[in-house]
Amino acid sequence: MEERLQKVMAQAGIASRRKCEDIIKRGKVTVDGNVVTELGTKVDLAVNRVEINGEPLLKVRPVVYVLNKPRGIISSVTDPEGRKTVVDILKDEGVRLYPVGRLDYNTSGALLLTNDGELANALTHPKKGAPKKYLVKFRGVVSEKHLEQWRAGVELEDGTRTRPVLDIARVDESDGGTWVHVVLKEGKNRQIRRMAEATGLQISKLKRLSFAGITIEALPIGRYRKLTPKEIENLMEEYAISNKDFSNNDSEFDKEPVANRSKKNEYKYESAPANSRKRENKVGAKTHKPRGDADFKRKNIKKDKNRS
């Protein structure tokens, strides 16, 4: 099936669609040996030979991983300061991956990574509004007035106004702080922290529990797992991505789990259980109880009184 060249490139994980358009305009792409600079060009990888800088473009099946990102890790492919990135954690998987959106340096929790630029773009597009669920510990008391401010939308320090949160509710109060669940549909830079500052609140802990319904339930901090074909299919359908082959997301690059290859790697691959449960609080690898972030588990909040 013929599709626009920049879309095919993005689906193959070359870059975002916009960056693929720039690559085409710069004359870096050939179709059947001819340089193409027109963005409206359509190709079919089953028929046409597409090359980028002389390297053939191969059709790859989309793969998606969910990582329980530790604090102190950069959510990008590279870092000019040489700090560890989320891509470094999954480097042994042998797949060219991109983080889906960003998660602050000092924030832990659910982060998706994929080789599919089109899917990444759809999940982060403002019109799609993939929900993001957070667990926040604020210092002091969070009043009903504070909650109402967040429900109505908050004016930030730069004059922009956030959309109303999808949901916000107090979970518990302990040790001089208040635990709150927050669900957003937009993704402004450092949005939760900026909303807190604008409403006179201080955050002591922040963790993202899920992104687009994909959770980190039972996934220890610093661990990751590959989404099942059914989970990827659900994302494609929900966010209007069509014409994908996700019947088997084991690409030619896939290797055995990191945990089976090296015990020295502190970031281990967690394979999905055979009976993977459905999404939103029912998706996750069955593994041992995580250490270090247990205070983010609702059932353990009360046990945290003497630790914060």
ZAMARGU-4260 file (C-alpha; in steps of 0.2 Angstrom, whole numbers, plus 5000, padded with zeros to 4 digits):
<rodrens>
0) 5000/5000/5000 | 5007/5017/4995 | 5009/5030/5009 | 5018/5047/5010 | 5037/5045/5010
5) 5039/5055/5026 | 5026/5044/5035 | 5034/5028/5030 | 5051/5035/5036 | 5043/5040/5053
10) 5035/5023/5054 | 5052/5014/5052 | 5058/5024/5067 | 5070/5036/5057 | 5064/5051/5066
15) 5048/5061/5069 | 5038/5065/5053 | 5043/5083/5053 | 5062/5079/5054 | 5059/5066/5040
20) 5052/5080/5030 | 5068/5090/5032 | 5078/5075/5028 | 5069/5073/5011 | 5070/5092/5007
25) 5089/5091/5009 | 5090/5078/4996 | 5096/5063/5007 | 5082/5051/5001 | 5081/5041/4985
30) 5067/5031/4978 | 5072/5017/4965 | 5089/5026/4963 | 5081/5044/4960 | 5083/5058/4973
35) 5067/5064/4979 | 5064/5081/4987 | 5045/5082/4985 | 5035/5079/5001 | 5020/5072/4992
40) 5029/5057/4985 | 5021/5041/4989 | 5030/5024/4991 | 5027/5006/4995 | 5041/4997/5003
45) 5035/4981/4995 | 5038/4988/4978 | 5050/5003/4979 | 5068/5003/4986 | 5070/5018/4997
50) 5087/5023/5003 | 5093/5036/5016 | 5111/5042/5014 | 5113/5026/5003 | 5106/5015/5017
55) 5091/5005/5012 | 5075/5008/5022 | 5067/4992/5028 | 5050/4990/5034 | 5050/4986/5053
60) 5036/4981/5065 | 5033/4993/5079 | 5040/4988/5096 | 5035/4998/5112 | 5043/4996/5129
65) 5037/5003/5146 | 5051/5009/5158 | 5049/5013/5176 | 5061/5027/5175 | 5072/5031/5190
70) 5075/5049/5195 | 5091/5056/5189 | 5090/5050/5171 | 5087/5060/5156 | 5072/5057/5145
75) 5081/5059/5128 | 5091/5049/5116 | 5107/5058/5120 | 5113/5071/5132 | 5126/5084/5128
80) 5132/5084/5146 | 5136/5065/5145 | 5122/5060/5158 | 5114/5043/5157 | 5098/5043/5147
85) 5083/5032/5146 | 5089/5025/5129 | 5105/5020/5138 | 5095/5009/5149 | 5088/4999/5134
90) 5104/4999/5124 | 5106/4981/5124 | 5089/4978/5116 | 5097/4981/5099 | 5082/4992/5093
95) 5083/5011/5089 | 5071/5018/5101 | 5064/5035/5105 | 5056/5041/5121 | 5038/5045/5120
100) 5037/5063/5127 | 5048/5068/5142 | 5048/5064/5160 | 5057/5076/5171 | 5075/5073/5177
105) 5069/5072/5195 | 5053/5063/5192 | 5051/5044/5191 | 5039/5032/5184 | 5030/5026/5168
110) 5039/5031/5151 | 5036/5023/5134 | 5049/5020/5121 | 5046/5015/5103 | 5054/5013/5086
115) 5039/5020/5078 | 5039/5039/5076 | 5021/5039/5070 | 5015/5031/5086 | 5026/5042/5097
120) 5019/5058/5088 | 5001/5052/5090 | 5003/5048/5108 | 5011/5065/5112 | 5000/5076/5100
125) 4989/5088/5110 | 4973/5083/5100 | 4975/5065/5105 | 4977/5069/5124 | 4984/5052/5130
130) 4981/5052/5149 | 4995/5053/5161 | 4992/5048/5179 | 5003/5054/5193 | 5005/5051/5212
135) 5011/5067/5220 | 5016/5070/5238 | 5013/5088/5243 | 5021/5096/5259 | 5007/5101/5271
140) 4989/5101/5268 | 4980/5101/5251 | 4964/5110/5253 | 4948/5108/5243 | 4951/5125/5236
145) 4968/5119/5229 | 4959/5104/5221 | 4946/5116/5213 | 4960/5127/5206 | 4967/5112/5197
150) 4950/5106/5191 | 4947/5123/5183 | 4965/5125/5175 | 4979/5135/5182 | 4988/5150/5175
155) 5007/5147/5175 | 5021/5159/5177 | 5023/5162/5159 | 5005/5168/5157 | 4998/5152/5149
160) 4984/5142/5156 | 4983/5123/5158 | 4968/5113/5153 | 4957/5107/5168 | 4964/5091/5175
165) 4955/5075/5170 | 4954/5070/5188 | 4962/5075/5205 | 4959/5067/5222 | 4967/5066/5239
170) 4973/5048/5243 | 4980/5050/5261 | 4988/5062/5273 | 5004/5056/5282 | 5019/5064/5291
175) 5015/5082/5287 | 5011/5079/5269 | 4996/5075/5257 | 4996/5061/5244 | 4986/5066/5228
180) 4982/5057/5212 | 4982/5068/5197 | 4977/5064/5179 | 4982/5075/5165 | 4978/5075/5146
185) 4991/5088/5141 | 5010/5088/5143 | 5018/5105/5146 | 5036/5105/5152 | 5037/5102/5171
190) 5018/5104/5171 | 5014/5096/5188 | 5028/5106/5197 | 5023/5122/5188 | 5005/5120/5193
195) 5010/5117/5211 | 5021/5133/5211 | 5007/5143/5204 | 4994/5137/5217 | 5006/5139/5232
200) 5010/5121/5234 | 5026/5112/5237 | 5030/5094/5230 | 5041/5082/5239 | 5038/5067/5228
205) 5032/5064/5211 | 5029/5048/5201 | 5020/5044/5185 | 5010/5029/5187 | 5004/5026/5169
210) 5004/5034/5152 | 4990/5030/5139 | 4984/5017/5151 | 5000/5007/5151 | 5006/5006/5169
215) 5021/5001/5179 | 5012/4990/5191 | 5023/4977/5198 | 5038/4984/5188 | 5053/4988/5199
220) 5061/5005/5197 | 5074/5005/5183 | 5066/4989/5175 | 5057/4988/5159 | 5046/4976/5148
225) 5041/4975/5130 | 5022/4978/5127 | 5013/4963/5120 | 5006/4963/5102 | 4989/4966/5109
230) 4994/4980/5120 | 5002/4989/5104 | 4986/4985/5094 | 4976/4994/5107 | 4987/5009/5107
235) 4986/5009/5088 | 4967/5008/5087 | 4964/5021/5101 | 4976/5034/5094 | 4970/5032/5076
240) 4986/5023/5069 | 4981/5012/5055 | 4990/5000/5042 | 5002/4993/5055 | 5009/4975/5056
245) 5009/4971/5075 | 5004/4953/5073 | 5022/4949/5079 | 5032/4963/5086 | 5048/4952/5087
250) 5059/4961/5074 | 5075/4955/5067 | 5084/4966/5080 | 5076/4958/5095 | 5087/4948/5107
255) 5085/4937/5122 | 5081/4947/5138 | 5095/4957/5146 | 5092/4948/5162 | 5096/4931/5154
260) 5112/4938/5146 | 5121/4948/5160 | 5119/4949/5178 | 5130/4964/5179 | 5117/4976/5171
265) 5108/4985/5185 | 5093/4988/5173 | 5085/4971/5169 | 5072/4967/5156 | 5056/4960/5163
270) 5046/4950/5151 | 5027/4951/5151 | 5018/4936/5159 | 5009/4924/5147 | 4992/4929/5154
275) 4996/4948/5153 | 4981/4957/5160 | 4972/4971/5151 | 4977/4989/5152 | 4976/5003/5166
280) 4981/4995/5182 | 4981/4978/5175 | 4996/4978/5164 | 5013/4973/5171 | 5026/4960/5173
285) 5025/4949/5188 | 5041/4952/5197 | 5048/4955/5214 | 5043/4970/5225 | 5052/4985/5220
290) 5064/4994/5232 | 5066/5012/5234 | 5049/5018/5228 | 5038/5007/5238 | 5031/5023/5247
295) 5023/5027/5230 | 5011/5012/5232 | 4995/5017/5239 | 4994/5002/5250 | 5011/5007/5258
300) 5008/5025/5260 | 5004/5023/5279 | 5020/5013/5281 | 5029/5028/5275 | 5026/5039/5290
305) 5043/5036/5298 | 5053/5037/5282 | 5049/5054/5274
</rodrens>
